[in-house]
């Protein structure tokens, strides 16, 4: 028999390599990377919020589903504004995202589209309520009021943050929800645009503070105005920079705090007299 010398002989360890290759676990497929927008190098792209959680509830027969968020917890002046939104699954505007990731122009454009296609409600917690209840309680009060004010009562509510609302329906708190749940993101846009417009209106009544620029936040320009002009009726009294400015410009409004451990000279004389009378009776 004539053998073809050109035919390659199988290596001695080939069966072993094939067996090892078959036995080796397959490498896990890497998740698809999200590409950054063209022309924006060095920026890590973040996935936008989705309607996935809302659709999961719809499949279970739970509807309407609302998302709610607030704007204005951190500023030194102005109200807290809360919004609740029920998106129409068939008419969701494109481009909805966490309001902090959008420009002012994008927020204004989406504000009009959301109001035209979804159920929207807004509630405002005033400066006086913030001073009376504290900022957290005032925010939760406004969020609940916004949910109650919706045209259709929701059967499930998503709220941004870690605090659930005392609502008649199920409420689910989602930390970072404005970047995860589309309904919350829509509510964040409504709340932010509404509050920005309110602060621009307050700027006309209180010139010199720059409310139209910083919207009441504690930026250097605002702190400088507080130091020069003092607080307005729209400033939150118990926030530290406001309290310091009030003590400087309106010291008569600061109630002195009595030291419970201080002993006055009059009290010492009274106690000594009482002790002397008690010893005389003996």
C-alpha positions as CSV (number, residue, x, y, z in Angstrom):
1,X,0.0,0.0,0.0
2,X,1.4,3.4,-1.0
3,X,0.9,6.1,1.6
4,X,0.5,9.8,0.8
5,X,3.5,11.4,2.4
6,X,1.8,14.9,2.2
7,X,-0.9,13.8,4.6
8,X,-0.3,15.1,8.1
9,X,-0.1,12.7,10.9
10,X,-2.3,13.5,14.0
11,X,-0.3,14.6,16.9
12,X,-0.1,12.1,19.8
13,X,-1.7,14.5,22.3
14,X,-4.4,15.7,19.9
15,X,-7.2,13.6,21.5
16,X,-6.3,15.0,24.9
17,X,-6.4,18.6,23.7
18,X,-9.8,18.0,22.1
19,X,-11.1,16.5,25.3
20,X,-9.8,19.4,27.4
21,X,-11.3,21.9,25.0
22,X,-14.7,20.3,25.2
23,X,-14.5,20.0,29.0
24,X,-13.4,23.7,29.5
25,X,-16.4,25.9,30.3
26,X,-17.4,28.4,27.7
27,X,-16.4,32.0,28.5
28,X,-19.3,34.2,29.6
29,X,-20.4,36.6,26.9
30,X,-19.6,40.2,27.7
31,X,-22.6,42.5,27.9
32,X,-22.8,45.0,25.1
33,X,-21.1,48.2,25.9
34,X,-23.0,51.5,25.6
35,X,-21.2,53.7,23.2
36,X,-20.6,57.3,24.1
37,X,-22.0,60.0,21.8
38,X,-19.8,60.8,18.8
39,X,-17.4,63.7,19.5
40,X,-17.5,63.3,23.3
41,X,-14.4,61.4,24.2
42,X,-13.6,60.5,27.8
43,X,-17.3,60.6,28.9
44,X,-18.8,57.4,30.3
45,X,-22.2,56.9,28.8
46,X,-25.0,56.0,31.2
47,X,-28.1,54.0,30.2
48,X,-31.2,56.1,30.2
49,X,-34.2,55.2,32.4
50,X,-36.6,52.6,31.0
51,X,-40.3,51.7,31.1
52,X,-39.4,48.1,32.1
53,X,-40.9,48.2,35.6
54,X,-44.1,49.8,34.5
55,X,-44.6,47.3,31.7
56,X,-44.0,44.4,34.1
57,X,-46.9,45.8,36.2
58,X,-49.1,46.3,33.2
59,X,-48.6,42.6,32.2
60,X,-49.9,41.7,35.7
61,X,-53.0,43.8,35.2
62,X,-51.8,46.7,37.5
63,X,-52.6,50.0,36.0
64,X,-52.4,53.1,36.3
65,X,-48.8,53.3,37.4
66,X,-47.4,56.6,38.5
67,X,-43.9,57.9,39.1
68,X,-43.2,60.9,41.4
69,X,-40.2,63.0,42.3
70,X,-39.4,66.4,43.9
71,X,-37.1,69.3,43.2
72,X,-35.7,71.8,45.7
73,X,-34.6,69.9,48.9
74,X,-31.2,71.5,48.9
75,X,-31.7,75.2,48.2
76,X,-31.6,77.9,50.9
77,X,-34.7,79.6,49.5
78,X,-37.9,78.9,47.8
79,X,-40.4,76.0,48.0
80,X,-40.1,72.3,47.4
81,X,-42.0,71.2,44.3
82,X,-43.3,67.6,43.8
83,X,-44.7,66.1,40.7
84,X,-46.5,62.9,39.8
85,X,-46.8,61.5,36.3
86,X,-48.7,58.6,34.7
87,X,-47.2,58.0,31.2
88,X,-49.3,56.8,28.3
89,X,-47.6,53.5,27.2
90,X,-48.5,54.3,23.6
91,X,-47.4,57.9,23.6
92,X,-44.1,58.1,25.5
93,X,-42.1,61.2,24.4
94,X,-38.5,60.4,23.3
95,X,-35.6,61.7,25.3
96,X,-37.0,61.5,28.8
97,X,-34.1,61.2,31.3
98,X,-33.1,62.3,34.8
99,X,-33.6,66.0,34.8
100,X,-30.1,66.6,36.1
101,X,-28.7,65.1,32.9
102,X,-30.6,67.4,30.7
103,X,-30.1,71.0,29.7
104,X,-32.6,73.7,30.5
105,X,-33.7,73.7,26.9
106,X,-34.2,69.9,26.8
107,X,-36.2,70.0,30.0
108,X,-38.5,72.8,28.7
109,X,-39.1,70.8,25.5
110,X,-39.9,67.6,27.3
111,X,-42.0,69.4,29.8
112,X,-44.5,70.4,27.1
113,X,-44.5,66.9,25.5
114,X,-45.1,65.2,28.8
115,X,-47.9,67.5,29.8
116,X,-49.5,66.9,26.3
117,X,-49.3,63.1,26.5
118,X,-49.5,62.1,30.1
119,X,-51.4,62.6,33.3
120,X,-49.5,65.2,35.4
121,X,-50.0,66.8,38.8
122,X,-47.9,69.2,40.9
123,X,-47.9,70.1,44.6
124,X,-45.8,72.8,46.4
125,X,-44.5,72.8,49.9
126,X,-44.0,76.4,50.9
127,X,-41.1,77.9,52.8
128,X,-43.2,78.3,56.0
129,X,-44.1,74.6,55.9
130,X,-40.4,73.6,55.5
131,X,-39.6,75.8,58.5
132,X,-42.4,74.2,60.5
133,X,-42.1,70.5,59.5
134,X,-38.4,70.3,58.4
135,X,-37.4,69.7,54.8
136,X,-37.9,65.9,54.7
137,X,-41.4,65.9,56.0
138,X,-42.4,68.8,53.8
139,X,-41.1,67.0,50.8
140,X,-42.9,63.8,51.6
141,X,-46.1,65.8,52.2
142,X,-45.8,67.4,48.8
143,X,-45.1,64.1,47.0
144,X,-48.2,62.5,48.6
145,X,-50.3,65.5,47.6
146,X,-49.1,65.2,44.0
147,X,-50.1,61.6,43.9
148,X,-53.6,62.3,45.3
149,X,-54.1,65.1,42.8
150,X,-53.7,62.9,39.7
151,X,-56.8,62.6,37.5
152,X,-56.8,58.8,37.8
153,X,-55.9,57.2,41.1
154,X,-52.8,55.0,40.5
155,X,-52.7,51.4,41.7
156,X,-48.9,51.5,42.1
157,X,-46.5,54.4,42.7
158,X,-42.8,54.6,42.2
159,X,-41.1,57.3,44.2
160,X,-37.5,58.5,44.0
161,X,-35.4,58.0,47.2
162,X,-35.5,55.6,50.1
163,X,-38.8,56.8,51.8
164,X,-42.1,55.3,50.8
165,X,-45.3,57.4,50.8
166,X,-48.3,56.8,52.9
167,X,-50.6,56.3,49.9
168,X,-53.8,54.2,49.4
169,X,-52.0,52.1,46.7
170,X,-48.8,50.2,46.7
171,X,-45.7,52.5,46.9
172,X,-42.2,51.4,45.9
173,X,-39.2,53.6,46.8
174,X,-36.4,53.4,44.3
175,X,-33.0,54.9,45.2
176,X,-31.7,56.8,42.2
177,X,-35.1,56.2,40.6
178,X,-35.0,59.3,38.4
179,X,-32.2,57.6,36.5
180,X,-33.8,54.1,36.4
181,X,-37.6,54.4,36.2
182,X,-39.0,56.3,33.2
183,X,-42.1,57.6,35.1
184,X,-39.9,59.0,37.9
185,X,-37.7,60.6,35.3
186,X,-40.7,62.3,33.7
187,X,-41.8,63.5,37.2
188,X,-38.3,64.9,37.9
189,X,-38.6,67.0,34.7
190,X,-42.0,68.4,35.6
191,X,-40.9,69.2,39.2
192,X,-37.6,70.8,38.1
193,X,-39.1,73.0,35.3
194,X,-42.0,74.1,37.6
195,X,-39.7,75.1,40.4
196,X,-37.3,76.9,38.1
197,X,-40.1,79.0,36.8
198,X,-41.3,79.8,40.3
199,X,-37.8,80.9,41.3
200,X,-37.6,83.2,38.3
201,X,-40.8,84.8,39.4
202,X,-39.4,85.3,42.9
203,X,-36.3,86.9,41.4
204,X,-38.5,89.8,40.2
205,X,-39.8,90.4,43.8
206,X,-36.3,90.0,45.3
207,X,-33.7,91.7,43.0
208,X,-30.1,91.3,43.9
209,X,-30.1,87.7,45.0
210,X,-29.8,86.0,41.6
211,X,-32.7,83.6,42.1
212,X,-33.1,83.4,38.3
213,X,-29.6,82.1,38.0
214,X,-28.9,79.7,40.9
215,X,-32.6,79.0,41.8
216,X,-31.9,79.4,45.6
217,X,-29.0,77.0,45.9
218,X,-26.0,77.8,48.1
219,X,-23.6,78.9,45.4
220,X,-21.0,81.6,46.3
221,X,-23.0,84.4,44.6
222,X,-26.0,83.5,46.7
223,X,-24.0,83.3,49.9
224,X,-22.5,86.7,49.2
225,X,-25.9,88.3,48.6
226,X,-27.1,86.8,51.9
227,X,-24.2,88.4,53.7
228,X,-24.7,91.8,52.1
229,X,-28.5,92.0,52.0
230,X,-29.7,89.6,54.7
231,X,-32.4,86.9,54.2
232,X,-35.8,87.5,52.5
233,X,-39.2,86.1,53.5
234,X,-38.5,83.3,51.0
235,X,-35.4,82.0,52.7
236,X,-35.6,78.9,54.9
237,X,-35.0,80.1,58.4
238,X,-33.3,77.1,60.0
239,X,-30.7,76.5,57.2
240,X,-27.3,77.5,58.7
241,X,-26.3,80.2,56.2
242,X,-29.7,81.8,56.5
243,X,-29.6,81.7,60.3
244,X,-26.2,83.4,60.2
245,X,-27.4,86.1,57.9
246,X,-30.4,86.7,60.1
247,X,-28.3,87.0,63.2
248,X,-26.1,89.6,61.4
249,X,-28.9,91.8,59.8
250,X,-31.9,91.2,62.2
251,X,-30.5,90.2,65.6
252,X,-33.7,91.3,67.3
253,X,-35.4,88.3,65.7
254,X,-33.1,85.8,67.3
255,X,-34.5,84.5,70.6
256,X,-31.8,84.1,73.3
257,X,-31.3,80.6,74.5
258,X,-31.2,80.4,78.3
259,X,-28.4,78.2,79.7
260,X,-30.1,75.8,82.1
261,X,-26.9,75.2,84.0
262,X,-26.1,78.9,84.6
263,X,-26.7,80.1,88.2
264,X,-27.3,83.9,88.6
265,X,-26.3,85.9,91.6
266,X,-29.9,86.5,92.5
267,X,-30.6,82.8,92.6
268,X,-27.6,82.3,94.9
269,X,-28.8,85.0,97.4
270,X,-32.3,83.5,97.5
271,X,-31.0,79.9,98.1
272,X,-28.7,81.3,100.9
273,X,-31.6,83.1,102.6
274,X,-33.8,80.0,102.5
275,X,-31.0,77.9,104.0
276,X,-30.4,80.5,106.8
277,X,-34.1,80.6,107.7
278,X,-34.2,76.9,107.9
279,X,-31.3,76.7,110.3
280,X,-32.8,79.5,112.5
281,X,-35.9,77.4,113.1
282,X,-33.8,74.6,114.4
